[in-house]
Amino acid sequence: MATKELRVLRHRYKAAYTSYMHCVHAVSDASEEGVWPTEIIKLEADALQELNSARQALLDALYAHSMKAATPKTG
């Protein structure tokens, strides 16, 4: 069962991914139009940084959660 922390991190990751993909599509659209998308490129770089951060936080939390679940309980 996912913890509240994992749900929050999963939501952050999905939101960051969605934001990044919007930028990817905007850059692609600009390239089709022959436009240099200066502002979009800045947004895309920021979105990618947030995506990487959110991804790492989620993976770290998943690893920690799996280690807790794998630890045998004594007592």
Sequence and secondary structure as in RCSB ss.txt:
>XXXX:A:sequence
MATKELRVLRHRYKAAYTSYMHCVHAVSDASEEGVWPTEIIKLEADALQELNSARQALLDALYAHSMKAATPKTG
>XXXX:A:secstr
   HHHHHHHHHHHHHHHHHHHHHHHHHHHHHHT   HHHHHHHHHHHHHHHHHHHHHHHHHHHHHHHHHS    
